[in-house]
Amino acid sequence: MMPVIAVVGRPNVGKSTLFNALTNTRNALVADLPGLTRDRQYGEFELPDFQATLIDTGGMLGDEGQLTDLMDKQIITAIEEADLVLLVVSSRDGLVGDDERILRRIRQTEKPIMLLANKSEGRVEELALAEFYQLGIENMMSVSSAHRKGLTELKERLNDFFRSAEEEFSKDLIDDHGPKVAIVGRPNVGKSTLVNRLLREDRVLAYDMPGTTRDSISLPLVWDDMPYTLIDTAGVRRRSKIDEGIEKFSILKTIESIKLSQICVVMIDAQEGITDQDLHLLGLAVHHAKPVILVVNKWDHLSEEHRLYVKEKIHLKMQAFEWVPLLFTSALHGSGLRVLMERIDMLMDKADLELSANQLTNVLIEAYKAHQPPLTQGLSSQLKFAHSGGNHPMRIIVHGKRTTKLPDSYKRYLENSFRKAFNLKGVPIIMAFKDGKNPYKDKKSTANLYPSRRKQPHNQKKSH
């Protein structure tokens, strides 16, 4: 399981600055004004031995009127999700009453706590922490998020904490029993019913109530004498429906399951059609470069007219994911399951495909001849050759001249050209572009290093 760390504290102590510094992003709003962060923000960062999830929260016990209670509920939810709570205080302000009240709330959850005295630039650590020793927190240190002071030591301390519980936070919890297939989707779309049908037994609780599955469960499957590991994930609700910490924790487990998987099966309910949340889950799978299949479940319940309507809506909303294969099933009655397993095998074969530089370059040249990129500042981009950058995820690296100036639309055109040429439907492709270096770019001109030798006219007489 990936370690989860919640950053908690009163407003304007530098929580979002810390979040941005650790995740190397600018996802969290940062300014010298209290109350900018209201919702939870999730990010990832690397520790020496782990990859961790960091949750940035709004200021607790702030002055946001009616929003304050809602924000505090969001923060309590983040604390319940977390394996460790970073209580951020201000070294400049010293210990204030709200710090103590927030600490009492955290202690009610019985979560491990680490105190960070932020904004401690120019201060000796003992002085920065002096007022906070009375809180009785064993694990404390001073940092300056804005100046990145102490962040390396912070990562080492966090790594030591999680390494002490390494069995719980191992990088790969799922045993290697064939390809790992994550079944993801909103609540009540039939994920557990599908898993039970494939396993031919009721191994997972299936009930006509959203949210029955609370955690991600890995189950070994043997289908036609081939081993697989199915990962049945909890249903992901819309944000407005998430009130309990246990519900939001299900989202973290779903994201983790996508990362651990080799193939993602995104299930939707045919009766409801494709929703923005379904597209968000597809986007997560693509973001993590996982081969993906969209399964439209409960297809047998629809009339022919309704089926045409659903297909039309899916086609309209799936324009950004046209390369994702569709499959229509009824998990309850078992229809379409054999086709699903065949598609999974096909996707694994395609994802493992080894493409030579010669094959890729031929496709690149043909695509370039058929449709050349637009001029950039009056100059044309030249594409010379392509080669593979590896599999899982599949990478294709294109070399040429001014390739970094190519518009995104042309990059997508090249991606689709490769996908069509090698029948890579369902397999995400990561495109990389590199410009060739001019070997004479950094060399000084030698034109004036030697005197010019003018040839005398052929008929000019030599002087005596």
N, C-alpha and C positions, 0 to 999 in steps of 0.2 A: 504494500500500500504506500502511496506517495504521502510523505509528511505534509501536514496542513498547519500553517502558522497564521494566527490572527493578530493584526496590529490594532491595538485598542488604546484609547486615551481620551482626555478631554479635548475640546477644539483648539486648534492652532498650536499644537506642540510639535508638529512636523511629521505626522504619520504618513501623509501622502508623499512628502519629499523622501522619506525613508523607503516607501514602496517603490517609487520611481528609481531610486538609486540601486536598490537590490535587484529589481527586474530589468534594469537598463531600458526602461520605457518612459514615455510621458503620458501614460494612460490615466494617471490620477491628477485631478485638478490641484494646482499648487499656487498659492498666493498668500500674502500676509493678511489674510482675512479669515476669521473663524467661520466654520459652518459650510465651507464650499463642498465638502464631500458628504453626500447624503446616502447613497446606495453603496452596497458592497462591491468592491472591485477585485477581480481575481487576476493573478499573474503567476508566472513561474520563474524560478531562478535556480542556479546551480550551486550546490554545495560540493565539497570535495568528493563525497561518496554517495550523494543522493541528488535527485531532482525534487524540489519542494514546491508546494503551492502556497502563495502568500495572499492573504485577504486584507485589503485596505478597508477601513470602516470610517464612518462619520464620527464627529466629535460626540462623546457621550456626555449626558447631562448638560447639553447646550441650551441655547435660548432661541429655539426655532418655532415657538408657539405650539400649534397642534402637531407639527411635524416631529417635535422632540420625542414623543412617546413612540411614534412609528420608527424613528431612527434608532432609538434605544432597543426596540424589538429586533431590528436588523442586526445590531451589534451583538445582542445576546445570542442570536442565531449563529453568527460567525464564531462566537466563542464556543458554542456547542459543537460546531463542525470541527474545531481546531484540535490538534494534538498538543499544541503549545501556544500560550498567549504571550505576546510581547506587549507589556504595559509601558507605553511611551509617556514620559514626563518631561518637563522643561527644567533644565539645569539653571537657566536664567531666573525663572520664577520661583524655584525652590518648591518645597512641598506645600500644596494647598489642599483645602478641605475636599474638593471634588476628586482629587487623586485618591484619597482615602476611601471615599464612598464608592468610586469605581472599583477599587481593589476588593472591597467587601463583596460586591456583586460577582466579580470573577471568582473569588474563593468559594462562593456558593455552588459553582459548577464543578469544583474540585479538579480544575484543569491545572497542569503545571504552568508556572508563571516565571517569566524573565523580565526584569525591569531595565529599561533603557533610559538613561538620563541624556536626552537630546539637547542640542544647542550648547554643547560644552566646549566649543572651540576656545582655545587659549586658557583652558583651566586644567589644573592637575586633577587626575581622576578621583583621588581621595576627597578633594574639595568639592568636585562636581556631585559626588554621591553622598556627601556628609549628611545632609538633611534626610535622606531616604533610608538610611540604615534602620531607623526606628520602625519601618514598616514590616520588618522581619522577613524580607525576601532574601533567600540565600543567593540566588543567581542574579547579579547586577553588574552593569558596566555602563560607561559613558561613551557617547558617540556624538558626531556632528554630521547629520545626513547631508546638509547643504554643502559641507566641505569634504564629505566622504571620509571623515576621520573615524577610525575604529571599525569600519565595515568589514575589513578582512578578518580581524579578530572576531567580530560578531559571527561571521560565517563559520569560522573554526569552532566557536562555542556551540552553535546550532548543530553542526555536524557531529560534535562529540555527544551532544544530548541524544540525537537520533541513533547514533552508532551504539549507544548503550542499550538500545532496544532494537537491535538490527534484525532480529527474527520477525518483528512486527512490521518493520519498514524496509523489507527487502525489495529490490528493484523489480523482481519478476515473481509475483506470487503464484502464477498459474503454471502448473506442471506442463512439460512439453509433451502433449498427447495429440500430435498432428496439428494442422493449421488451426489457429484460434479465430473463431468467428463470433463477433459481437452482435447481438440482436438488440437494437436500440429503437426507441420510439416513444411517443407520448403514452400516458397511462391508458389502459383498456383498449389497446389496438390489437391485442392478441399475441403478444410476445411469448408469454409463458405457455399459452395453448400451442403455439408453434413448436416450442422446445419439447413439450410433452409428446406431441405427435411424432417428432423426429426420433425421440428416445423410445417411443412406443410404451411409455409408462408415465404415471403421474408423479414426476420427480419435483415439479415446481408448483407452488400454490397458484391455481388459476381460479379467478372468481370475477363475476361481473360487477366489479367495483374498482374505480380508478385508484391506483396507488397500493394495490395489494402487495406487490413486490417492493420491499424497502431497500434491498441491497443487491449488489451484483453477485451472481452465482456462477461458478465455472463447473461445467459438467462434461465428462468424456462421452463421446459418441462414436460408434462404429457403424458406418453406412457402406454397404457393398464391400465389406472387408477392409475399408479404409478408415483410419483413425482421424477424429476431429475433436476440438474442444469448443463447446458452445458456451458463450458468456451471456446469460440472461440478465439484463440490466433493469433497474427500477425505472418506472415511467417518469418522464421529464414533464413537469407541469409548466404552464405559463407563470411568469413572475407574480401576476396578480393573485394567483391561486396558492402561492407558497406562503404559508404562515408559520409552519412548524420547522424547527431546525432539522428534524429528521427528514423532511421533504427535501430541503436544500442539499442535505448531505447526499441524497440520492443522485443529484446532478453531478456532484464531484465524483461519485463512483462511476457514473455513466461516462464522464470524460476520461477517467482513468482506464475504463474498460476499452474505450476506443483506442487509446494509446497502446494498450497491451495487445490489441488484436492485430491480425494480419488482413482480415477482411471484415467490412461492416455491412450488416443487413439492416437498412433503415425501413421500419414498418410504418405504414399509415393506414388509417381506417377509410375504406372506400366510401362508406356512407357519409363521412364528414369531408372527404376530399383532402387535398393537400393544404396545409396551413403554414403560416409563417414559422411556427415552431418546428415543423417538419423540415422546412428549408434550412433553419438554423442548425438542426442536427446533421443534415447533409453537408452544410458548410463546415461543421466541426470535423467530420470524417475527411473531407477534402483538405482542410487546413493541416491535418496530421498526415496527409498523403496516403490514405488507406483506400485500397480498391473497394468499391461500394456498389451495392444493388439496392434499388428501391422496390420494396414489396408492397403492393396494394392488397391488403387483406380484406376479408369479408366480402369478396367480390360476388359470391353466389347469392347474396341477399338483394342484389340490385336488378332492376328491370333493364331491358336492352336500351331503352331511352335514357335511363339514368346513367348507364355505363358510358354511353357516348358523351354525355354531359361531363362526367368525371374525367374522361380521357382528354377532352378539350381543355378543361381547367388545368389539368396537370401539364399539358403541353405549353400552355401560356405561362405558367409559373416556373417551369423548368428550363427556361431558355438559357440560363447560366449553367445548367447542368444537363445539357442535351446529350452529353457523352455517357450519362449514367443509365444503365439498362433498367427497364421496367419489367416487373413480373407480377401477374395477377393470381392470387391464391385464396384458398379458404382453409385456414389452419384448423378450424373446427371439424371440417369434413375431410381434410387431408389432401385436397386437390392442389396440384402445382408444387408439391414438396419435392418430388423427384427432379423436376426441372430446376428447382432452386439449388439442390445439391450439385446438379450437373453444371449450373452456372458458377457455383463456388469453385468447383474443380477447374473450370475453364479460366476463371479469373486468376487463380493461383498459377496456372500454366503461363498465362499472359504476363503476369507480374514477374515471373522468373525468366522471361524471354531475354536471351543474350543477343543484342544487336551490334553488329560490327560497324566500324567507322565507315566502311565502304557502303554498306546498306543505308546508313543514315545520311551520308553525304549525297548519295544518288537522289534520295527523296528531297533533301534540302535544295539541290540544284534544280530539280524539276519544279518544285514549288516556287522558287525564285524566278524561273523563266516564265511560269504561268502568271505570276502576279508580283511585280516588283514593288518594294516599299516606297512611300512618298519621299520626296526630297526634304532634307533637313538643312535649313540655312543655305539652300541652293546646292547642296551636296548630296550625293546618293550613298546609301549604305550598301556595302558589298558583303555578301555571304560566301565564304570560301569552303568550309568543311564542317562536319559535325561528328561527334563521337559520344559514346555512352559514358555517363558519370556514375553508373552503378544501378542496382536494383533495390527495391523495398526501402525507400521509394525509387521509382524509375526516374533517372535524370538524363537529360540530353543537353550537351554543351555545344553551342554553335560559335564558331570562330569566324572572324571577318574584319571588316573595316566599318567603323561607326555603328557597330551593332548595338551599343548602349543607347543610341539615339532612336532606335526603332520604337514606334508607337505601340501601345498595348494591344491595339486591334490587330496589328501585323504579327505580334508575338503569338496571339491566340490563333491566328491563321496558320502559322507554322506548327503550333501544337496540334491543331486539328488535322493538318496534313500528315504528320507522323502517326497520329492515332488511326487515321483512315488507312494509311499504307500498311500498317502492321496489325490492323484489327484489334486495337487496344481499348475497345469500349469498356468502360467501367474501371479502367486503370488510370489513376492520376499521373500526370507527367509534370515534372519540375523542369522548366526550361532555364538554362543559364546562357548568358551571352558574354563573349570575351573579345576585345579588340586586339588585333595583332600589333605588336610594337614595331615602330620604324627603327631599324638598326642605326640609322644616321641622325636620328632626332637629337641626341645629346652630344654629337660630335661637332666641333667647331669647323667652320668652313676653311679649307686649305687653299682657297683660290689665290690669296695674296701672300702665302708663305714663301713663294719662290718668285724671283724676278721673271718677267715675261721675256720670251725669246722671239723677237720679231724676225721673221725671215726677210732677208734682203731681196729686193726685186731681182729677177733672174738676169736682167740686162744691165744692172747697176755695176759700174766699174769700181774696182778697189782703189782707194786713195793711196798715193805713194808718199 
